[in-house]
Amino acid sequence: MNFPLELSTPSAAGLAADSLDRLQQIITRHIADGRYPGAQIAVARHGKLALFRSFGDARREPTRIPAGDDTLWLLFSNTKVITASAVWKLVEHGALRFTDTVADHVPGFEANGKGAITIIQLLTHQGGFPSAEVPKEVWEDHDLLRRLVCGFTLEWTPGSRVHYHGASAHWTAAVLIEQLTKKDYRTFIRESVVEPLGLAGELFVGLPEVEGKRAVDMHEPDADGRQVGRAENNDPAFRQAGVPGGGGYATARAMAAFYQMMVNGGTLNGRRFLSPRMVQYVTRNFTGDRVDTNMGMPMHRGLGPHLRGATETIRGLGSLASPRTFGHGGVGSSYCWGDPESGVSFAYLTNSRVADPWHSQRLDIISNGVHMAI
């Protein structure tokens, strides 16, 4: 299957090549300075791929492997939007409504006071159980996963706060998907999202063992700033698990294509994937300017992605972004977004999990580099 974005150039896409050249120079300098071993970026507009480039190394041990076009990058929480999109498809199929409660479809979830939590609250990080943990023992035991999710306990009243649920909300979404489809959530995401978009081979939630050789090794800086491997993320079992809130893998151009579909009203390469009304609905700001108490700022949560809005600060999307720009990030490593006003989508993936404040500062510089090219 051909990739769904036709190859183009920045100038043909109406983008300022000099701004994108500066962006690439910044990334090259980051790698030379040891900030991260490798990166990949993709910029798309109006259904065409204007820029796609890999930098540095995908792996360094036991031998150096340069990053290439087919390298697969750990998405971390960028995965959340892909998982959420499978829920969007179920709504379009008439299997549920966003205003339904999770317990309407997952018997037992009402335990411990969770019966009134809606799908909207779940996907906008208002569910009230942000710290609930799911151990790796459930990665391949989904009956145990369902029981564990049903047993989650509340930390605060659902809907009373916005607080980022790093993993728990999307494990719940995975259980919801399985309950409705009677399929492994990874299979449903592949069949209902990845394959219809034409992204098979470039986007995975659950990376097959045979594709593991294409995956980056994740790193993080030690106390001396040297990049060391994160063993927990470089394990084949983790890659195959497809953690629904943080374990997907993709190329940058696949993520740019996903967001091209979104900014084009649900259509990619002439094929309709979502209705325009669905795209409009899931990219609404459901939480206003309420502060996400985990992030320390308003995050303007949609039903999967978040929006730039008009507050002074925002994570990852770039301070220069239009208020309607939406997207998501991966902890310490990446951000992907789409701007419906300009038709531009962008993906920036790296293979090191670095700490704030530098992480957020560089994301603003990186994303603004693209905004300045529009």
Backbone hydrogen bonds, N-H to C=O, Kabsch-Sander energy under -0.5 kcal/mol:
donor,donor_aa,acceptor,acceptor_aa,energy
6,E,4,P,-0.5
6,E,47,G,-1.1
8,S,49,L,-3.1
13,A,9,T,-1.5
14,G,11,S,-1.5
15,L,10,P,-3.0
16,A,373,A,-2.7
17,A,15,L,-0.7
20,L,16,A,-1.6
21,D,17,A,-2.3
22,R,18,D,-2.1
23,L,19,S,-1.9
24,Q,20,L,-2.0
25,Q,21,D,-2.0
26,I,22,R,-2.2
27,I,23,L,-2.1
28,T,24,Q,-2.4
29,R,25,Q,-2.2
30,H,26,I,-2.4
31,I,27,I,-2.1
32,A,28,T,-2.2
33,D,29,R,-2.2
34,G,31,I,-1.4
35,R,30,H,-2.7
39,A,55,F,-2.0
40,Q,349,L,-2.3
41,I,53,R,-2.4
42,A,347,A,-1.8
43,V,51,L,-2.5
44,A,345,S,-2.5
45,R,48,K,-2.5
46,H,343,G,-1.1
48,K,45,R,-1.6
49,L,6,E,-3.1
50,A,43,V,-1.7
50,A,48,K,-0.9
51,L,43,V,-1.8
53,R,41,I,-2.1
55,F,39,A,-3.1
57,D,37,P,-2.3
58,A,65,I,-2.9
59,R,65,I,-1.6
65,I,59,R,-2.6
67,A,56,G,-2.4
71,T,68,G,-1.7
72,L,214,R,-2.6
73,W,250,A,-3.0
75,L,248,G,-3.1
76,F,248,G,-0.5
78,N,75,L,-2.2
79,T,76,F,-2.0
80,K,77,S,-1.5
81,V,78,N,-0.9
82,I,78,N,-0.8
83,T,79,T,-2.5
84,A,80,K,-2.7
85,S,81,V,-1.9
86,A,82,I,-0.9
86,A,83,T,-0.8
87,V,83,T,-1.1
88,W,84,A,-2.2
89,K,85,S,-1.9
90,L,86,A,-1.6
91,V,87,V,-2.0
92,E,88,W,-2.4
93,H,89,K,-1.9
94,G,91,V,-1.4
95,A,90,L,-2.5
96,L,90,L,-0.6
100,D,97,R,-1.5
102,V,117,I,-2.5
104,D,101,T,-0.8
105,H,102,V,-1.8
106,V,102,V,-1.9
109,F,106,V,-2.2
111,A,108,G,-1.6
113,G,110,E,-0.8
114,K,110,E,-0.7
114,K,111,A,-0.9
115,G,110,E,-0.9
117,I,114,K,-1.5
119,I,98,F,-0.6
119,I,100,D,-2.2
120,I,98,F,-1.6
122,L,118,T,-2.4
123,L,119,I,-2.5
124,T,120,I,-1.3
125,H,122,L,-1.0
126,Q,121,Q,-2.8
127,G,121,Q,-0.6
132,A,129,F,-1.2
138,V,135,P,-1.8
139,W,136,K,-1.5
141,D,138,V,-0.9
145,L,141,D,-1.9
146,R,142,H,-1.9
147,R,143,D,-2.0
148,L,144,L,-2.6
149,V,145,L,-2.8
150,C,146,R,-2.4
151,G,147,R,-1.2
152,F,149,V,-1.5
154,L,112,N,-0.6
155,E,128,G,-3.5
156,W,128,G,-1.0
159,G,126,Q,-2.6
160,S,157,T,-2.2
162,V,291,V,-0.5
163,H,125,H,-2.6
163,H,161,R,-0.5
166,G,164,Y,-0.9
171,W,167,A,-1.6
172,T,168,S,-1.8
173,A,169,A,-1.9
174,A,170,H,-1.9
175,V,171,W,-2.0
176,L,172,T,-2.4
177,I,173,A,-2.6
178,E,174,A,-2.3
179,Q,175,V,-2.5
180,L,176,L,-1.9
181,T,177,I,-2.4
182,K,178,E,-2.2
187,T,184,D,-0.6
188,F,184,D,-2.3
189,I,185,Y,-2.5
190,R,186,R,-2.1
191,E,187,T,-2.8
192,S,188,F,-2.8
193,V,189,I,-1.9
194,V,189,I,-2.1
195,E,190,R,-2.8
197,L,193,V,-1.5
198,G,195,E,-1.5
199,L,194,V,-2.4
202,E,199,L,-2.4
203,L,199,L,-0.9
204,F,249,Y,-3.1
206,G,204,F,-0.5
207,L,239,R,-2.9
211,E,208,P,-1.6
212,G,208,P,-0.5
212,G,209,E,-1.4
214,R,211,E,-2.0
215,A,212,G,-1.4
216,V,72,L,-2.3
217,D,58,A,-2.1
219,H,351,N,-1.2
220,E,228,V,-1.9
222,D,226,R,-2.4
225,G,222,D,-2.2
228,V,220,E,-2.5
228,V,226,R,-0.5
230,R,218,M,-2.7
231,A,229,G,-0.9
233,N,230,R,-1.5
234,N,230,R,-1.0
234,N,231,A,-0.6
238,F,235,D,-0.6
239,R,235,D,-2.0
240,Q,236,P,-2.4
241,A,237,A,-1.5
242,G,238,F,-1.0
246,G,243,V,-1.6
247,G,243,V,-2.8
248,G,76,F,-0.6
249,Y,204,F,-2.6
250,A,73,W,-1.7
251,T,202,E,-1.8
255,M,251,T,-1.6
256,A,252,A,-2.5
257,A,253,R,-1.9
258,F,254,A,-2.2
259,Y,255,M,-2.2
260,Q,256,A,-1.6
261,M,257,A,-2.2
262,M,258,F,-1.5
263,V,259,Y,-2.7
264,N,260,Q,-1.7
265,G,262,M,-1.5
266,G,261,M,-2.9
267,T,261,M,-0.7
267,T,264,N,-0.5
268,L,271,R,-2.6
271,R,268,L,-2.0
273,F,266,G,-3.5
273,F,271,R,-0.5
274,L,266,G,-1.8
279,V,275,S,-2.0
280,Q,276,P,-2.5
281,Y,277,R,-2.2
282,V,278,M,-2.7
283,T,279,V,-1.3
284,R,281,Y,-1.5
286,F,284,R,-1.0
286,F,301,R,-2.9
290,R,287,T,-2.0
292,D,297,M,-2.4
293,T,162,V,-2.5
293,T,291,V,-0.8
296,G,292,D,-2.7
297,M,292,D,-0.8
299,M,290,R,-0.7
302,G,305,P,-2.3
303,L,282,V,-1.9
304,G,302,G,-1.3
304,G,305,P,-0.6
306,H,327,G,-2.5
307,L,299,M,-0.7
307,L,300,H,-2.1
308,R,325,T,-2.3
309,G,323,P,-2.5
311,T,308,R,-0.5
317,L,315,R,-1.4
321,A,318,G,-1.6
325,T,322,S,-2.0
326,F,338,G,-2.4
327,G,306,H,-2.1
328,H,336,C,-2.3
330,G,334,S,-2.0
333,S,330,G,-2.4
334,S,330,G,-1.8
335,Y,348,Y,-1.9
336,C,328,H,-2.6
337,W,346,F,-2.6
338,G,326,F,-2.8
339,D,344,V,-3.0
342,S,339,D,-0.6
343,G,339,D,-2.4
344,V,339,D,-0.8
345,S,44,A,-2.4
346,F,337,W,-2.8
347,A,42,A,-2.1
348,Y,335,Y,-2.3
349,L,40,Q,-2.6
351,N,38,G,-1.4
353,R,219,H,-3.0
354,V,332,G,-2.7
354,V,352,S,-0.9
359,H,355,A,-1.7
361,Q,357,P,-2.1
362,R,358,W,-2.8
363,L,359,H,-1.9
364,D,360,S,-1.8
365,I,361,Q,-1.8
366,I,362,R,-3.0
367,S,363,L,-2.9
368,N,364,D,-2.3
369,G,365,I,-1.5
370,V,366,I,-1.0
370,V,367,S,-0.7
371,H,367,S,-2.2
372,M,368,N,-2.5
373,A,370,V,-1.2
374,I,370,V,-0.6
374,I,371,H,-1.1
